[in-house]
Amino acid sequence: MIKGRYHELALDEGRFWLPQIQLGLGLWQGNYNGAERQWLRWYDASNRWISTPLEHLSEESQARLAEKQRADSAEAELARLKALLAKQGLSL
């Protein structure tokens, strides 16, 4: 329990929702800038932590990698089907 000049704040769950700005502030355990500890961190209305700029870049990079893998797989399937058609004496 945090006692302030104007009110008391219970952090029983380690999170506090701020309806005026539609964001919450909570205690997050994790590694940030090489330091493993509890940090204050923003979360959204769905109770998901807001990504740090570095996490955001990593998420974008992972999305690009997944898209490249999907495109590579589609190209390989197209090449396989073209070869199958060619073997049958057909073409696109």
C-alpha positions in Angstrom: 0.0 0.0 0.0 1.4 3.4 -1.0 0.1 6.3 1.1 0.2 9.6 -0.7 -0.9 13.1 0.3 -4.1 12.8 -1.6 -5.0 9.1 -1.7 -3.9 5.6 -1.0 -2.9 3.2 -3.7 -3.1 -0.5 -3.3 -0.7 -2.5 -5.6 -2.0 -6.0 -4.6 -1.6 -7.2 -8.2 1.4 -5.1 -9.0 -0.7 -3.1 -11.5 -2.6 0.2 -11.5 -5.0 1.2 -14.2 -5.3 4.9 -15.2 -8.7 5.3 -16.9 -8.0 9.0 -17.8 -5.3 8.0 -20.2 -6.4 4.4 -20.9 -3.0 3.0 -19.8 -1.8 1.1 -16.8 1.4 1.1 -14.9 2.6 -2.1 -13.4 5.6 -4.0 -12.0 7.3 -6.2 -14.7 10.0 -8.7 -14.0 12.5 -8.9 -16.8 15.7 -7.8 -18.4 16.1 -4.3 -19.7 19.3 -2.8 -20.8 21.2 -5.7 -19.4 19.7 -5.5 -15.9 17.4 -8.3 -14.6 15.0 -6.9 -12.0 11.5 -5.5 -11.5 10.7 -2.5 -13.6 7.8 -0.1 -13.8 6.2 -0.7 -17.2 3.1 0.6 -19.1 0.4 -1.9 -20.2 -2.7 -1.5 -22.4 -6.4 -2.1 -22.0 -5.9 -5.8 -22.9 -3.4 -6.2 -20.1 -0.4 -6.5 -22.5 2.8 -4.8 -21.8 3.6 -2.0 -24.1 6.7 -2.8 -26.2 9.9 -0.9 -25.6 11.5 0.6 -28.7 14.0 -2.3 -28.8 11.3 -4.9 -28.4 9.3 -3.2 -31.2 12.2 -3.4 -33.6 12.7 -7.1 -32.7 9.0 -7.8 -33.3 9.2 -6.1 -36.7 12.3 -8.1 -37.5 10.6 -11.3 -36.6 7.6 -10.4 -38.7 9.8 -9.7 -41.7 11.6 -13.0 -41.2 8.3 -14.9 -41.0 7.1 -13.1 -44.2 10.3 -14.0 -46.0 10.0 -17.7 -44.9 6.4 -17.7 -46.2 7.4 -16.2 -49.5 10.3 -18.6 -49.9 8.0 -21.5 -49.2 5.5 -20.3 -51.7 8.3 -19.9 -54.3 9.5 -23.4 -53.6 6.0 -24.8 -54.0 5.5 -22.9 -57.3 8.8 -24.3 -58.6 7.8 -27.8 -57.6 4.4 -27.5 -59.3 6.1 -26.0 -62.5 8.5 -29.0 -62.5 5.6 -31.4 -62.1 3.7 -29.7 -65.0 6.8 -29.8 -67.2 7.3 -33.5 -66.4 3.7 -34.0 -67.7 4.5 -32.0 -70.9 2.6 -28.9 -69.8 3.5 -25.4 -68.9 2.0 -22.3 -67.3 
